[in-house]
Amino acid sequence: MQKIVKSRGELAEMRFVMEQRCDFATRTKADRHVGRWAASRLGLDENEGERYAQTIVDTSIRSKDGRGGFNRVVADLAPLGTHIEMVRTQYSIAISALTQSSAISLAQNYDASRLDA
């Protein structure tokens, strides 16, 4: 009985770690997407835009609350009159698209594994 409880505990811990990694990857990709969008609004060329997007990702990773990238984009776009809700919308779109594509990928892998069985 103790082995079962220990195994369940280990599985729960592994699941938590996997979920945290997936959440981190999704947030990072969303930061990159919004960074590219903001770069285009700022009039940056493709190379500058990629560097700017990476700056947004790095800023987000370094911030204690994970909102550093969001706050930076809001501050950078404020002089252009871009409302904070526009930035929130861009993040929502990015996260929704990433979550949806992940779900589709999981479903396709599940279907493929059933066909192999």
SULMOLIN-V208607 format. One line per field, one symbol per residue. ss: DSSP state (A for helix, B for strand, O for the rest). psi: psi as a letter, one per 20 degrees, with the letter a starting at -180 (. if undefined). burial: # if it has 16 or more other ideal C-beta (glycine too) atoms within 10 Angstrom, else .. Layout:
# SULMOLIN-V208607
ss = ???
psi = ???
burial = ???
This chain:
# SULMOLIN-V208607
ss = OAAAAAAAAAAAAAAAAAAAAAAAAAAAAAAAAAAAAAAAAOOOOAAAAAAAAAAAAAAAAAOOOOOAAAAAAAAAAAOOOOOAAAAAAAAAAAAAAAAAAAAAAAAAAAAAAAAAO
psi = hhgggggggggggggggggggggggggghgggghggghhhhikqrgghhgggghgggggghiqhijjggghgggghighijpqhhhgggggggggggggghggggggghgghhhhh.
burial = ..........................#############.##.#....#..##.######.......#######.##....#....#..##..##..#...................
